[in-house]
Amino acid sequence: MSTAPKLVSVSATTVVLPRKAAVRPRDRAEADRAKNSPHSVVTLPEIVAEKPEVAAAVTRLGALAALGAVVLSLGYGAYSAYTASRDAFVVPTILSPSSEAVVSTKLRLGELRVERVRSVAELEGVEADLSGADQALTRLVDLKRTTGDAKSWHSKINSQRVHEGAADVANLSSQKQVLSNMLAEQTRLTQKAQKEMESGLISRSDFMRQAQALSQTRLALLDNDRAAVHGVSTLQETTLAQQALQNGSAPQSPELVTRQEQLIRVDLEIVRLDSEKRAKTAERDALVERIAQIDEMVEQIEERPLYQAIEKDLNLAFVPYTQLPGVAAGQAVYQCLWGVVWCRAVGTVSERVPGEVVQPDPWGSATRGEYVVLALTDYDAAHAKTLRIRSWQRDSRPVNAASQVSTR
């Protein structure tokens, strides 16, 4: 029988020698003393060397462990590749009050507020113009109505004057007849008094009284003729004025022409003010609509997350359009080692920010996309180069709106 040492295979990487062959004589004595000692420790190679069935079990366990490690490694690699192929890769961004987008939003908001103040001032001016136009139109309409009433009043007055003038002319004619008779009678009496004075029947003073009475009668007759001429002239003028008032084709009096000119000017002023009022009304409606649009735009800006970054830092993530499908509020955000392995949840997506943004994507190429607001539980993740959004798996946990803004 050969005395060569025997090798016992434990595993692919372990070789166990028999105890007697593996231990040198000097070491064997020390081993015996350690074995006889009450505090001696039996090592695994000793057990394996003494019991072959244990060696086989250890071999199988080691093989299973190695196989399990390989399977786990392959499974984790496959899972990592699967999630990486379905996750959305994004670039975290911290918006501060000094960021370009925030400053631009603040400037735009300031411009809108200035524009609103200017529009309100213009609206107040237009309202004042409309109020003045309404008052002017009211006064012009009253003036026009008063002018029309004055025409009717003049027509009535002229008609009355025509009747009075005709009566005066008739009375003057009757008075002339009476004065003519009185003149003839006084002439006869004066001639008789002159004869009696010449015959000495009456004194000269009596004759002079008769002669004076004759002169007064002649003067009264002259006054009657003058009054009759004036009455006829007035009657003719009044009759012509009445005809002009009643018939438009009749010759117009200067007073009526002046009144018609005034009416024409009033009508033109009414037309001008009415046209100006319509233009001012349209301008007022446009200003009211403009103010409403400005208010709506300001409200939209104030509702956007960028408005929150005017006072505090805001955690965002840039999502390229190629990664954007499926990204919505409530989805989990992960930070991974090298962007691929050892992923851990660092927060959720709070909301999407409408509006296109151009900046470098996770791979360094400038591209177009949108921002999403992040509700981070680990604020250090905002400094990572790349984050991943699990766009195919929605987080059912409620989003804490207060965590959108960084409190650092």
FINU-112560 format. One record per residue (C-alpha): x, y, z. Coordinates in steps of 0.1 Angstrom, whole numbers, plus 5000, padded with zeros to 4 digits. Layout:
R / px / py / pz
R / X / Y / Z
...
# end
This chain:
R / px / py / pz
R / 5000 / 5000 / 5000
R / 5013 / 5034 / 4991
R / 5022 / 5058 / 5019
R / 5017 / 5090 / 4998
R / 4994 / 5117 / 5012
R / 4958 / 5116 / 5001
R / 4940 / 5147 / 4989
R / 4903 / 5151 / 4998
R / 4883 / 5175 / 4976
R / 4860 / 5198 / 4996
R / 4851 / 5223 / 4969
R / 4864 / 5236 / 4937
R / 4887 / 5260 / 4956
R / 4895 / 5240 / 4988
R / 4918 / 5210 / 4992
R / 4921 / 5193 / 5026
R / 4950 / 5171 / 5035
R / 4948 / 5142 / 5060
R / 4957 / 5154 / 5095
R / 4987 / 5132 / 5099
R / 5002 / 5142 / 5066
R / 4993 / 5179 / 5069
R / 5008 / 5184 / 5103
R / 5045 / 5183 / 5109
R / 5058 / 5163 / 5138
R / 5066 / 5193 / 5159
R / 5032 / 5208 / 5151
R / 5016 / 5175 / 5158
R / 5027 / 5176 / 5195
R / 5013 / 5211 / 5198
R / 4980 / 5199 / 5182
R / 4978 / 5170 / 5206
R / 4983 / 5193 / 5236
R / 4956 / 5217 / 5222
R / 4933 / 5188 / 5216
R / 4937 / 5176 / 5252
R / 4932 / 5211 / 5265
R / 4897 / 5219 / 5279
R / 4897 / 5251 / 5259
R / 4907 / 5236 / 5226
R / 4888 / 5248 / 5194
R / 4881 / 5225 / 5165
R / 4885 / 5241 / 5131
R / 4864 / 5235 / 5100
R / 4893 / 5218 / 5081
R / 4897 / 5194 / 5110
R / 4860 / 5185 / 5110
R / 4861 / 5182 / 5072
R / 4892 / 5160 / 5074
R / 4877 / 5137 / 5100
R / 4841 / 5135 / 5085
R / 4838 / 5132 / 5047
R / 4800 / 5136 / 5048
R / 4804 / 5171 / 5063
R / 4828 / 5180 / 5035
R / 4802 / 5170 / 5009
R / 4775 / 5191 / 5027
R / 4798 / 5221 / 5029
R / 4806 / 5217 / 4992
R / 4770 / 5216 / 4983
R / 4762 / 5247 / 5005
R / 4791 / 5266 / 4989
R / 4779 / 5257 / 4955
R / 4743 / 5268 / 4963
R / 4756 / 5300 / 4978
R / 4777 / 5308 / 4947
R / 4748 / 5299 / 4924
R / 4724 / 5320 / 4945
R / 4748 / 5349 / 4943
R / 4751 / 5346 / 4906
R / 4713 / 5343 / 4902
R / 4708 / 5374 / 4924
R / 4734 / 5393 / 4905
R / 4719 / 5384 / 4872
R / 4683 / 5392 / 4885
R / 4694 / 5425 / 4899
R / 4712 / 5434 / 4867
R / 4681 / 5424 / 4847
R / 4658 / 5445 / 4870
R / 4682 / 5474 / 4869
R / 4683 / 5473 / 4831
R / 4645 / 5469 / 4829
R / 4638 / 5499 / 4852
R / 4665 / 5519 / 4834
R / 4648 / 5513 / 4801
R / 4614 / 5524 / 4815
R / 4624 / 5552 / 4839
R / 4625 / 5588 / 4827
R / 4660 / 5603 / 4832
R / 4658 / 5639 / 4843
R / 4682 / 5667 / 4853
R / 4676 / 5682 / 4888
R / 4676 / 5720 / 4890
R / 4674 / 5744 / 4919
R / 4656 / 5776 / 4910
R / 4665 / 5805 / 4933
R / 4653 / 5841 / 4933
R / 4684 / 5850 / 4912
R / 4678 / 5824 / 4885
R / 4673 / 5836 / 4850
R / 4638 / 5821 / 4846
R / 4627 / 5835 / 4880
R / 4641 / 5869 / 4872
R / 4624 / 5868 / 4838
R / 4591 / 5858 / 4855
R / 4595 / 5886 / 4880
R / 4602 / 5912 / 4853
R / 4572 / 5899 / 4833
R / 4550 / 5902 / 4863
R / 4562 / 5937 / 4870
R / 4555 / 5947 / 4834
R / 4520 / 5933 / 4836
R / 4513 / 5952 / 4868
R / 4526 / 5985 / 4853
R / 4505 / 5978 / 4822
R / 4475 / 5973 / 4844
R / 4480 / 6005 / 4862
R / 4484 / 6024 / 4829
R / 4452 / 6007 / 4815
R / 4433 / 6016 / 4847
R / 4444 / 6052 / 4843
R / 4433 / 6053 / 4807
R / 4400 / 6037 / 4816
R / 4394 / 6064 / 4842
R / 4401 / 6090 / 4816
R / 4378 / 6074 / 4791
R / 4351 / 6072 / 4818
R / 4355 / 6109 / 4825
R / 4353 / 6117 / 4787
R / 4321 / 6096 / 4785
R / 4306 / 6114 / 4814
R / 4314 / 6148 / 4799
R / 4300 / 6137 / 4766
R / 4268 / 6125 / 4782
R / 4264 / 6158 / 4800
R / 4271 / 6178 / 4768
R / 4246 / 6157 / 4748
R / 4220 / 6162 / 4775
R / 4225 / 6200 / 4773
R / 4225 / 6201 / 4735
R / 4193 / 6180 / 4734
R / 4177 / 6204 / 4759
R / 4189 / 6234 / 4738
R / 4175 / 6218 / 4706
R / 4142 / 6212 / 4723
R / 4142 / 6247 / 4737
R / 4149 / 6261 / 4703
R / 4120 / 6241 / 4689
R / 4098 / 6254 / 4717
R / 4110 / 6290 / 4710
R / 4099 / 6286 / 4673
R / 4064 / 6275 / 4684
R / 4063 / 6304 / 4709
R / 4074 / 6329 / 4682
R / 4048 / 6315 / 4659
R / 4021 / 6320 / 4685
R / 4034 / 6355 / 4694
R / 4035 / 6365 / 4657
R / 4000 / 6353 / 4651
R / 3988 / 6373 / 4680
R / 4008 / 6404 / 4668
R / 3992 / 6400 / 4633
R / 3957 / 6401 / 4649
R / 3967 / 6431 / 4671
R / 3983 / 6449 / 4642
R / 3952 / 6445 / 4620
R / 3931 / 6457 / 4649
R / 3954 / 6487 / 4654
R / 3953 / 6496 / 4617
R / 3915 / 6494 / 4617
R / 3913 / 6516 / 4648
R / 3937 / 6541 / 4633
R / 3916 / 6542 / 4602
R / 3885 / 6549 / 4623
R / 3904 / 6574 / 4643
R / 3915 / 6591 / 4611
R / 3879 / 6594 / 4600
R / 3869 / 6609 / 4633
R / 3898 / 6634 / 4632
R / 3889 / 6643 / 4596
R / 3854 / 6651 / 4607
R / 3867 / 6671 / 4637
R / 3891 / 6689 / 4614
R / 3863 / 6699 / 4590
R / 3841 / 6710 / 4619
R / 3869 / 6729 / 4636
R / 3877 / 6746 / 4603
R / 3841 / 6757 / 4599
R / 3841 / 6770 / 4635
R / 3874 / 6789 / 4630
R / 3862 / 6805 / 4598
R / 3830 / 6816 / 4617
R / 3850 / 6829 / 4646
R / 3872 / 6849 / 4622
R / 3841 / 6865 / 4606
R / 3826 / 6873 / 4641
R / 3860 / 6888 / 4652
R / 3860 / 6910 / 4621
R / 3825 / 6921 / 4628
R / 3834 / 6928 / 4665
R / 3811 / 6901 / 4679
R / 3840 / 6882 / 4697
R / 3874 / 6892 / 4708
R / 3906 / 6883 / 4692
R / 3915 / 6859 / 4720
R / 3883 / 6839 / 4713
R / 3893 / 6837 / 4677
R / 3928 / 6825 / 4687
R / 3914 / 6797 / 4708
R / 3894 / 6784 / 4678
R / 3925 / 6787 / 4656
R / 3946 / 6767 / 4682
R / 3919 / 6740 / 4684
R / 3921 / 6738 / 4646
R / 3959 / 6734 / 4648
R / 3957 / 6707 / 4674
R / 3931 / 6688 / 4653
R / 3954 / 6689 / 4623
R / 3984 / 6677 / 4646
R / 3963 / 6648 / 4658
R / 3954 / 6639 / 4623
R / 3991 / 6639 / 4613
R / 3999 / 6617 / 4643
R / 3972 / 6594 / 4632
R / 3986 / 6592 / 4597
R / 4021 / 6584 / 4611
R / 4008 / 6558 / 4635
R / 3988 / 6543 / 4607
R / 4019 / 6540 / 4585
R / 4039 / 6525 / 4613
R / 4010 / 6501 / 4621
R / 4008 / 6489 / 4585
R / 4045 / 6484 / 4583
R / 4046 / 6464 / 4616
R / 4016 / 6444 / 4604
R / 4033 / 6435 / 4571
R / 4066 / 6425 / 4590
R / 4046 / 6404 / 4614
R / 4027 / 6388 / 4586
R / 4058 / 6379 / 4567
R / 4074 / 6364 / 4598
R / 4043 / 6344 / 4604
R / 4044 / 6331 / 4569
R / 4080 / 6322 / 4573
R / 4073 / 6302 / 4604
R / 4043 / 6284 / 4589
R / 4057 / 6279 / 4554
R / 4093 / 6268 / 4549
R / 4094 / 6279 / 4512
R / 4085 / 6315 / 4523
R / 4112 / 6341 / 4527
R / 4130 / 6337 / 4560
R / 4136 / 6364 / 4585
R / 4171 / 6372 / 4597
R / 4161 / 6360 / 4632
R / 4147 / 6328 / 4618
R / 4179 / 6322 / 4598
R / 4200 / 6327 / 4629
R / 4179 / 6303 / 4648
R / 4181 / 6277 / 4620
R / 4219 / 6281 / 4619
R / 4220 / 6276 / 4656
R / 4199 / 6244 / 4652
R / 4222 / 6231 / 4625
R / 4253 / 6237 / 4648
R / 4235 / 6219 / 4676
R / 4227 / 6190 / 4654
R / 4263 / 6188 / 4642
R / 4276 / 6189 / 4677
R / 4252 / 6162 / 4688
R / 4264 / 6140 / 4659
R / 4300 / 6146 / 4668
R / 4296 / 6139 / 4705
R / 4275 / 6108 / 4697
R / 4303 / 6095 / 4674
R / 4330 / 6104 / 4700
R / 4309 / 6086 / 4726
R / 4307 / 6055 / 4706
R / 4344 / 6055 / 4700
R / 4351 / 6061 / 4737
R / 4327 / 6033 / 4746
R / 4345 / 6009 / 4723
R / 4378 / 6021 / 4738
R / 4365 / 6016 / 4773
R / 4353 / 5980 / 4765
R / 4387 / 5973 / 4750
R / 4405 / 5986 / 4782
R / 4381 / 5966 / 4804
R / 4389 / 5934 / 4784
R / 4426 / 5943 / 4785
R / 4426 / 5947 / 4823
R / 4407 / 5914 / 4826
R / 4434 / 5897 / 4804
R / 4462 / 5912 / 4825
R / 4445 / 5900 / 4857
R / 4441 / 5865 / 4842
R / 4478 / 5865 / 4831
R / 4489 / 5877 / 4865
R / 4468 / 5850 / 4882
R / 4483 / 5823 / 4859
R / 4518 / 5835 / 4867
R / 4511 / 5835 / 4904
R / 4497 / 5800 / 4903
R / 4528 / 5787 / 4885
R / 4556 / 5771 / 4906
R / 4581 / 5796 / 4892
R / 4563 / 5823 / 4912
R / 4572 / 5805 / 4944
R / 4609 / 5807 / 4935
R / 4608 / 5845 / 4937
R / 4611 / 5843 / 4975
R / 4625 / 5808 / 4981
R / 4645 / 5781 / 4964
R / 4625 / 5757 / 4944
R / 4635 / 5721 / 4935
R / 4627 / 5713 / 4898
R / 4638 / 5687 / 4873
R / 4643 / 5692 / 4836
R / 4625 / 5665 / 4816
R / 4634 / 5662 / 4778
R / 4604 / 5656 / 4755
R / 4618 / 5622 / 4748
R / 4615 / 5613 / 4785
R / 4583 / 5632 / 4792
R / 4555 / 5607 / 4781
R / 4540 / 5592 / 4812
R / 4555 / 5617 / 4837
R / 4528 / 5630 / 4860
R / 4523 / 5642 / 4896
R / 4527 / 5616 / 4923
R / 4553 / 5594 / 4906
R / 4584 / 5584 / 4926
R / 4618 / 5600 / 4921
R / 4650 / 5579 / 4925
R / 4687 / 5586 / 4928
R / 4710 / 5559 / 4915
R / 4747 / 5552 / 4917
R / 4762 / 5561 / 4883
R / 4725 / 5566 / 4873
R / 4720 / 5528 / 4870
R / 4724 / 5508 / 4901
R / 4717 / 5511 / 4939
R / 4686 / 5533 / 4933
R / 4668 / 5548 / 4963
R / 4636 / 5569 / 4965
R / 4643 / 5605 / 4973
R / 4609 / 5621 / 4967
R / 4580 / 5624 / 4943
R / 4568 / 5645 / 4914
R / 4546 / 5673 / 4926
R / 4534 / 5688 / 4893
R / 4543 / 5696 / 4858
R / 4552 / 5732 / 4848
R / 4537 / 5741 / 4814
R / 4560 / 5759 / 4790
R / 4590 / 5748 / 4769
R / 4625 / 5750 / 4782
R / 4658 / 5745 / 4764
R / 4688 / 5732 / 4784
R / 4712 / 5702 / 4785
R / 4697 / 5668 / 4789
R / 4711 / 5641 / 4813
R / 4736 / 5631 / 4786
R / 4749 / 5667 / 4780
R / 4732 / 5676 / 4747
R / 4710 / 5707 / 4746
R / 4674 / 5698 / 4740
R / 4639 / 5709 / 4745
R / 4616 / 5698 / 4774
R / 4596 / 5709 / 4804
R / 4601 / 5714 / 4841
R / 4585 / 5693 / 4868
R / 4583 / 5703 / 4905
R / 4599 / 5678 / 4929
R / 4588 / 5672 / 4965
R / 4621 / 5659 / 4977
R / 4626 / 5640 / 5010
R / 4664 / 5641 / 5005
R / 4674 / 5676 / 4996
R / 4709 / 5666 / 4987
R / 4695 / 5647 / 4957
R / 4689 / 5681 / 4941
R / 4726 / 5684 / 4936
R / 4728 / 5650 / 4917
R / 4738 / 5650 / 4881
R / 4708 / 5628 / 4871
R / 4676 / 5616 / 4887
R / 4651 / 5590 / 4875
R / 4613 / 5593 / 4876
R / 4594 / 5560 / 4877
R / 4569 / 5572 / 4851
R / 4554 / 5537 / 4847
R / 4547 / 5532 / 4885
R / 4526 / 5559 / 4902
R / 4531 / 5566 / 4939
R / 4498 / 5564 / 4958
R / 4511 / 5585 / 4987
R / 4498 / 5620 / 4989
R / 4521 / 5648 / 4977
R / 4530 / 5673 / 5004
R / 4527 / 5707 / 4988
R / 4548 / 5723 / 5015
R / 4578 / 5702 / 5006
R / 4579 / 5716 / 4971
R / 4600 / 5746 / 4983
R / 4634 / 5739 / 4998
R / 4637 / 5751 / 5034
R / 4674 / 5753 / 5034
# end
